[in-house]
């Protein structure tokens, strides 16, 4: 049998490892549910912004830029300007 086809390790359902595994799975599932709820909340905020006349695409870009530090943002903007110049957009 090749290494890729080896059987999965057996876990004794009464073992500490089985309890830890179940706990990890439960936590991940709970966090996934929370993440879905938060994603829905974010969608609602963007819908509110759009209803108030804001450009959602611009808001998303602004939020993305705010995640970058100043130097990283400056470098990205310089590269963008260079590329735009190279293709005749500037």
C-alpha positions in Angstrom: 0.0 0.0 0.0 1.4 3.5 -0.9 1.7 6.3 1.7 -1.2 8.1 0.1 -3.5 5.2 0.6 -2.8 4.4 4.2 -5.8 3.9 6.4 -6.9 6.8 8.6 -5.8 6.4 12.2 -8.3 4.8 14.5 -9.7 6.9 17.4 -11.1 5.2 20.4 -14.5 7.0 20.9 -13.9 7.0 24.7 -10.4 8.4 24.5 -9.2 11.9 25.4 -8.2 12.4 21.8 -11.8 11.8 20.6 -13.1 14.3 23.2 -10.6 16.9 21.9 -11.5 16.2 18.3 -15.2 16.6 19.1 -14.5 19.9 20.9 -12.4 21.2 18.0 -15.2 20.4 15.5 -17.8 21.9 17.7 -15.8 25.1 18.1 -15.1 25.4 14.4 -18.8 24.9 13.6 -19.8 27.5 16.1 -17.3 30.0 14.7 -18.5 29.3 11.1 -22.0 30.1 12.2 -20.8 33.3 13.8 -18.8 34.2 10.7 -21.9 33.7 8.5 -23.9 36.0 10.9 -21.1 38.7 10.7 -21.0 38.4 6.9 -24.7 39.0 6.9 -24.3 42.1 9.1 -21.6 43.5 6.9 -23.8 43.0 3.8 -26.6 44.9 5.6 -24.2 47.8 6.4 -23.2 48.0 2.7 -26.9 47.9 1.7 -27.6 50.8 4.1 -24.6 52.7 2.7 -25.9 52.2 -0.9 -29.4 53.3 0.2 -27.9 56.5 1.5 -26.2 57.2 -1.8 -22.7 55.9 -1.1 -20.7 54.0 -3.8 -20.3 50.5 -2.3 -17.4 49.6 -4.6 -15.5 52.7 -3.5 -16.2 51.9 0.2 -14.9 48.4 -0.2 -11.7 49.8 -1.8 -11.3 52.4 0.9 -11.7 49.7 3.6 -9.1 47.5 1.8 -6.7 50.5 1.7 -7.1 51.2 5.4 -6.0 47.7 6.2 -2.6 48.4 4.6 0.1 50.3 6.5 1.2 53.7 5.0 4.4 52.4 3.3 2.6 49.4 1.8 -0.1 51.7 0.5 2.4 54.1 -1.0 4.3 51.3 -2.8 1.0 49.9 -4.2 0.0 53.3 -5.4 3.4 54.0 -7.0 3.3 50.6 -8.9 -0.3 51.3 -10.0 0.7 54.8 -11.4 3.7 53.2 -13.2 1.6 50.5 -14.8 -1.1 53.0 -15.8 1.6 55.2 -17.4 3.0 52.3 -19.2 -0.3 51.5 -20.9 -1.1 55.2 -21.6 -3.8 55.7 -18.9 -1.9 58.5 -17.1 
